[in-house]
Amino acid sequence: MPLSYVFLIPVAFAFLAFGLAARRASAIPSGEAGKLHSLPKYHGYLVALSILVPSFLLIIAWLMLEPVILRSVVVSALPDLTRDAATPSQLSLIVSQVQQAATGTTFGTPEPYILEGARTLVAAQQLSRWLLPVVVVAICLLAIFLILPRISLRFRARDKTERVIRGILIVCATVSILATVGILASLVFEGFRFFSLVPLTEFLFGTRWDTQIAIRPDQVASSGAFGAIPVFAGTLMIALIAMAVATPVGLFAAIYMAEFASPLVRGVVKPLIEVLAGIPTIVYGFFAVLIVSPAIREWGAAIGLSISPTAAIVPGLVMGVMLIPFISSLADDAINAVPTSLRDGSLGLGANRNETVTKVILPAALPGIVGGILLATSRAIGETMIVVMAAGLTANLTANPFEGVTTVTVQIVTLLIGDTAFDNPKTLAAFGLGLSLFVATLGLNLLALGIVRKYREQYD
């Protein structure tokens, strides 16, 4: 059975059970014993949740454990001599060959034991795909038969439903927290491994970045250097160029739409600006490589400037366009959050619209605007796809925006491409850069939220 159908089974049972439970609760007459404790819909919600929650948990657990169990089935089907003599890497290769034979993507004639393992694997997969919906249906029926008979006049369906929903919310919040802690722990652990091989002072204050070192004894390469100042400088330069484009355009657009534009113009212009936020960053990268970079190089050649194909100004300008709706939306929210009484008071004292905007509204909205700009800056520092496609790979310490530079995200992507082993400074350097990027963006986000929280209360 297709996997998508398995997810539809509990949904169909939940809709059916909701109607049955609500109809059964509605049919209970109220009398001297009192009214129905919970509305009929809460009885339906409880039955639906009793079906959906365990069913989806079972499906997720089944899909996570299925590859492990199928692998053990394949390994157990191998001949004893082959299984006992194979190393773990050879065993993994044999299992991969069995999987390829099961899907019919083999080259040449496989060994007989490979074909036998493929037949065993196919049979196990078919059994798993048919056994899963049977178990799901059994859980759905069990939930219905357990909950429906309990529906009565004093059955506290609402309390139980709210308890289940509260548990789901707590689990979701816990998963998000644990995911964040796991990401941070992996960065810190691998980052400390990197700094045990490369001194922290060299990483933070060194001016030469060259990760081309020998990973195996038979390789010939340079000794390597891990001074991250050129990488940090390139990241900062591109981010500053982007903010120099996005901040004035986004801020002026927000002021115009919030204070001067008619409702008709605002209804047309604001969605058009926000369309930029929905464009994938890879499209911006193609735009930078195919349109912006050649145009800037032709302009430079016309006035006698030599501009690198990976000049910092190219990803900076395109990233600035991408950030315009981000700053515009946050600034617009901050301006609209200014109390109307401040506007009315300024206009009542004789100030015109321009004076009200510049001397009353913008100072009142300044904390929110500054917070939005800082959040946009952290977004610019962490951008990946645009700089991967339009920026350079060579770490160049320069203040000239027409020369090629590299960024933290570009280096992380470059270091982790290909067959990597996380036991040498070259690959571990990605975690050192990632940890520094995490600290920088987290600091900017906390600073922005602190500014907004501290100063916005004055105008509430």
C-alpha positions in Angstrom: 0.0 0.0 0.0 1.4 3.5 -0.8 2.7 5.3 2.2 0.4 8.4 1.6 -2.6 6.2 2.0 -1.4 5.1 5.4 -1.6 8.7 6.6 -5.1 9.1 5.3 -6.4 6.1 7.2 -6.4 7.8 10.7 -7.7 11.1 9.2 -10.7 9.3 7.7 -11.4 7.4 10.9 -11.0 10.7 12.9 -13.7 12.4 10.7 -16.0 9.5 11.1 -15.5 9.2 14.8 -16.0 12.9 15.3 -19.4 12.8 13.8 -20.4 9.7 15.7 -19.2 11.1 19.0 -20.9 14.5 18.5 -24.1 12.8 17.4 -24.1 10.5 20.4 -23.4 13.3 22.9 -26.2 15.4 21.3 -28.7 12.6 21.7 -28.1 12.4 25.5 -31.2 14.1 27.1 -30.8 16.6 29.9 -32.9 16.0 33.0 -32.8 16.2 36.7 -29.2 15.0 36.7 -28.2 18.2 35.0 -27.0 19.4 31.6 -24.4 17.8 29.4 -21.0 18.7 30.9 -19.2 19.3 27.6 -20.5 20.5 24.3 -20.9 17.7 21.7 -18.0 19.0 19.6 -15.6 18.4 22.5 -16.6 14.7 22.6 -15.8 14.6 18.9 -12.5 16.3 19.4 -11.5 13.8 22.1 -12.3 10.8 19.9 -10.5 12.4 16.9 -7.4 13.2 19.0 -7.4 9.7 20.5 -7.2 8.3 17.0 -4.8 10.8 15.4 -2.2 11.1 18.1 -1.3 7.4 18.7 -1.7 6.6 14.9 0.7 9.3 13.8 3.2 8.4 16.6 3.1 4.8 15.5 3.6 5.7 11.8 6.5 7.9 12.6 8.1 5.3 14.9 7.5 2.6 12.3 9.1 4.6 9.5 12.1 5.4 11.7 12.7 1.8 12.8 11.8 0.1 9.5 15.2 0.7 7.8 17.0 -0.7 10.9 14.9 -3.8 11.0 15.1 -4.4 7.2 18.9 -4.1 7.4 19.0 -6.8 10.1 16.7 -9.0 8.0 19.1 -8.6 5.1 22.1 -9.3 7.2 20.5 -12.4 8.7 19.7 -13.7 5.2 23.4 -13.6 4.1 25.4 -16.8 4.2 27.2 -17.3 7.5 30.7 -17.3 5.9 30.0 -14.0 4.1 28.5 -12.4 7.2 31.2 -13.5 9.6 34.1 -12.6 7.4 32.9 -9.1 6.3 34.0 -6.0 8.1 31.4 -3.3 9.0 32.2 -1.3 5.9 32.1 -4.4 3.7 28.8 -5.4 5.3 27.4 -2.0 4.5 28.5 -2.3 0.9 26.8 -5.7 0.6 23.6 -4.3 2.1 23.7 -1.5 -0.5 24.2 -4.0 -3.3 21.2 -6.0 -2.0 19.1 -2.8 -1.9 20.1 -2.0 -5.5 19.2 -5.5 -6.6 15.8 -5.2 -4.9 15.1 -2.0 -6.9 16.5 -3.4 -10.2 19.3 -0.9 -10.5 22.3 -3.3 -10.5 25.0 -3.4 -13.1 26.1 -6.8 -14.4 25.1 -10.1 -12.8 25.0 -10.0 -9.0 26.1 -12.9 -6.8 23.5 -15.5 -5.9 23.5 -14.5 -2.3 22.8 -10.9 -3.3 19.8 -12.0 -5.3 18.6 -14.1 -2.4 19.0 -11.2 -0.1 17.1 -8.9 -2.5 14.2 -11.4 -2.6 14.2 -11.5 1.2 14.3 -7.7 1.4 11.4 -7.2 -1.1 9.3 -9.7 0.8 10.0 -7.9 4.1 9.2 -4.5 2.6 5.9 -5.8 1.3 5.0 -7.3 4.7 5.9 -4.1 6.4 3.8 -1.9 4.0 0.8 -4.1 4.5 1.2 -4.7 8.2 1.5 -1.0 9.0 -2.1 -0.1 7.8 -3.5 -3.1 9.6 -2.0 -1.9 12.9 -3.2 1.6 12.3 -6.7 0.5 11.6 -6.6 -1.6 14.8 -5.5 1.5 16.8 -8.3 3.6 15.3 -11.0 1.0 16.1 -9.6 0.5 19.6 -9.8 4.3 20.3 -13.3 4.4 19.0 -14.5 1.5 21.1 -12.8 2.8 24.2 -14.1 6.4 24.0 -17.6 6.1 22.5 -19.1 4.0 25.3 -17.8 6.4 27.9 -19.8 9.4 26.5 -22.4 10.3 29.1 -24.1 13.3 30.7 -21.2 14.0 33.2 -18.3 12.9 31.0 -15.7 15.6 31.1 -14.7 15.6 27.4 -13.7 19.2 27.3 -11.2 18.8 30.2 -9.7 15.7 28.7 -9.5 17.3 25.2 -7.7 20.4 26.6 -5.4 18.2 28.6 -4.4 16.3 25.4 -3.9 19.5 23.4 -1.8 20.9 26.2 0.3 17.8 26.2 0.8 18.1 22.4 1.8 21.8 22.7 4.3 20.9 25.5 5.8 18.1 23.4 6.2 20.4 20.4 7.8 23.1 22.5 10.1 20.5 24.1 11.1 19.2 20.7 12.0 22.7 19.4 14.0 23.4 22.5 15.9 20.1 22.3 16.6 20.7 18.6 18.1 24.1 19.4 20.1 22.6 22.3 21.3 19.7 20.0 22.4 22.1 17.3 24.3 24.3 19.8 25.8 21.2 21.5 27.1 19.8 18.2 28.6 23.2 17.3 30.2 23.6 20.7 31.6 20.1 20.8 33.0 20.1 17.3 34.2 23.7 17.7 36.2 22.8 20.8 37.7 19.9 18.8 38.8 22.4 16.2 40.2 24.9 18.7 42.2 22.0 20.3 44.0 21.7 17.0 44.1 25.4 16.0 44.8 28.1 18.6 41.8 30.4 19.3 44.1 33.5 18.9 45.2 32.4 15.5 41.6 31.8 14.4 40.3 35.2 15.7 43.3 37.4 14.8 45.1 35.6 12.0 45.0 37.3 8.6 45.6 34.3 6.3 43.0 31.7 5.5 44.1 28.6 3.6 42.5 25.3 4.5 44.3 23.3 1.8 46.1 20.9 4.0 47.1 17.3 3.6 44.4 15.0 5.0 46.2 11.7 4.2 49.9 10.9 4.4 50.2 10.4 0.6 48.8 13.9 -0.2 50.9 16.9 -1.0 49.5 20.3 0.1 50.3 23.5 1.9 50.7 23.6 5.7 47.4 25.5 6.0 46.4 28.7 7.8 43.2 29.3 9.8 43.2 33.0 10.4 39.5 34.0 10.0 39.9 37.8 9.8 39.6 37.8 5.9 36.5 35.6 6.1 34.9 37.8 8.8 35.9 41.0 6.8 34.3 39.7 3.6 31.1 38.7 5.5 30.9 42.1 7.1 31.6 44.0 3.8 28.8 42.2 1.9 26.4 42.6 4.9 27.1 46.3 5.1 26.6 46.8 1.3 23.3 44.9 1.6 22.1 47.0 4.6 23.2 50.2 2.8 20.8 49.3 0.0 17.9 47.8 2.1 17.8 50.2 5.0 17.0 53.5 3.2 14.7 51.9 0.6 12.8 49.7 3.1 12.5 52.5 5.6 11.3 55.2 3.2 8.9 52.7 1.7 7.5 51.9 5.1 7.1 55.7 5.9 5.3 56.3 2.7 2.9 53.4 3.0 2.2 54.1 6.7 1.8 57.9 6.6 1.3 59.2 3.1 -0.1 56.6 0.8 -3.8 56.3 0.2 -5.5 53.0 1.1 -5.7 52.1 -2.6 -2.0 52.7 -3.2 -1.0 50.9 0.0 -3.1 47.9 -0.9 -1.2 47.6 -4.2 2.3 48.6 -3.3 2.7 46.7 -0.1 1.9 43.2 -1.6 4.2 44.0 -4.5 7.1 44.7 -2.1 6.4 41.6 -0.1 6.5 39.5 -3.2 10.3 40.0 -3.0 10.3 38.0 0.3 8.7 35.0 -1.4 11.4 34.7 -4.1 13.8 31.8 -3.4 17.3 32.9 -2.6 18.7 30.6 -5.3 16.8 32.8 -7.8 18.5 35.8 -6.4 21.8 34.0 -6.8 21.1 33.3 -10.5 20.1 37.0 -10.9 23.4 38.1 -9.3 25.5 35.8 -11.5 23.7 36.3 -14.8 22.5 39.9 -14.7 24.1 42.0 -12.0 27.7 40.8 -12.2 28.0 41.3 -16.0 26.3 44.7 -15.8 28.6 45.9 -13.1 31.7 44.6 -15.0 30.6 46.4 -18.2 30.0 49.6 -16.3 33.4 49.3 -14.7 35.1 48.7 -18.0 33.3 51.8 -19.5 34.9 54.1 -16.8 38.2 52.2 -16.6 37.7 50.1 -13.5 38.8 46.5 -13.2 36.0 44.7 -11.3 36.3 41.1 -10.3 33.6 38.7 -11.4 33.1 37.8 -7.7 33.2 41.4 -6.4 31.7 42.0 -3.0 29.3 44.6 -4.4 27.4 42.0 -6.5 26.1 39.8 -3.7 25.7 42.8 -1.5 23.4 44.6 -3.9 21.3 41.6 -4.6 21.1 40.7 -0.9 20.0 44.3 -0.2 17.1 43.9 -2.6 16.1 40.7 -0.9 16.1 42.4 2.5 13.9 45.4 1.4 10.6 43.7 2.3 12.1 42.5 5.6 13.0 46.0 6.8 9.9 47.5 5.2 7.5 45.2 7.0 9.2 45.6 10.4 9.4 49.4 10.1 5.8 49.6 8.9 4.7 47.6 12.0 6.7 49.9 14.3 5.3 53.0 12.7 1.7 51.8 12.9 2.3 50.8 16.5 2.8 54.5 17.5 -0.4 55.6 19.4 -2.8 57.8 17.4 -2.8 60.3 20.3 0.8 61.3 19.5 -0.2 62.1 15.9 -3.3 63.9 16.9 -1.4 65.9 19.5 1.3 67.0 17.1 -1.2 68.0 14.4 -3.3 69.8 17.0 -0.3 71.9 18.0 0.0 73.1 14.4 2.7 70.8 13.0 2.2 69.7 9.4 2.4 66.1 8.2 6.1 66.1 7.5 7.0 67.6 10.8 4.8 65.1 12.6 6.5 62.2 10.9 10.1 63.4 11.4 9.8 64.8 14.9 7.1 62.7 16.6 6.4 59.4 14.8 9.9 58.3 13.8 11.4 59.0 17.3 8.5 57.1 18.8 9.0 54.2 16.4 12.8 54.3 16.4 13.3 51.3 18.8 11.2 49.0 16.6 12.9 50.3 13.5 16.4 49.8 15.0 15.4 46.3 16.1 14.2 45.4 12.7 17.4 46.7 11.1 19.5 44.6 13.5 17.4 41.5 12.7 17.9 42.2 9.0 21.7 42.5 9.6 21.8 39.1 11.2 19.8 37.7 8.3 22.4 39.3 5.9 25.3 37.8 7.8 23.8 34.3 7.7 22.7 34.3 4.1 24.1 31.4 2.2 22.8 30.8 -1.4 23.4 34.2 -2.8 27.0 34.5 -1.6 27.7 30.8 -2.5 26.7 31.6 -6.1 28.0 35.2 -6.5 30.9 35.6 -4.0 34.4 34.2 -4.3 36.1 31.3 -2.6 39.5 33.0 -1.9 39.8 34.8 1.4 41.0 38.3 0.4 41.5 40.9 3.1 40.5 44.1 1.4 38.2 47.1 1.8 37.6 47.4 -2.0 34.0 46.3 -2.8 35.1 45.7 -6.4 37.4 42.9 -5.4 36.5 39.3 -4.7 35.9 38.2 -1.1 34.6 35.2 0.6 32.2 34.8 3.5 31.6 32.5 6.5 28.8 30.7 4.9 30.7 30.1 1.6 33.6 28.6 3.5 31.3 26.3 5.5 29.7 25.0 2.3 33.1 24.6 0.6 34.6 22.7 3.6 31.8 20.3 3.9 31.4 19.4 0.2 32.6 15.9 -0.8 33.8 12.9 1.2 34.9 14.4 4.4 36.3 13.0 7.6 35.8 15.0 10.8 39.2 14.3 12.3 41.4 17.1 10.8 41.4 20.9 11.1 40.2 21.4 7.5 36.7 19.9 8.0 36.5 20.9 11.7 37.1 24.5 10.6 33.5 24.6 9.4 32.3 24.1 12.9 34.6 26.8 14.2 33.1 29.2 11.6 29.6 27.9 12.3 30.0 28.6 16.1 31.3 32.1 15.4 28.4 32.7 13.0 25.9 31.4 15.6 27.3 33.6 18.3 27.2 36.7 16.1 23.6 36.2 14.8 22.4 35.3 18.3 24.0 38.4 19.7 22.4 40.6 17.1 19.0 39.0 17.6 19.2 39.4 21.4 20.3 43.0 21.0 17.4 43.8 18.7 14.8 42.1 20.9 16.2 43.9 24.0 16.0 47.3 22.3 12.5 46.7 21.2 11.4 45.4 24.6 13.1 48.1 26.6 12.0 51.2 24.7 8.6 50.3 23.2 7.0 50.1 26.6 7.3 53.9 26.8 4.6 54.3 24.2 2.2 51.5 25.2 
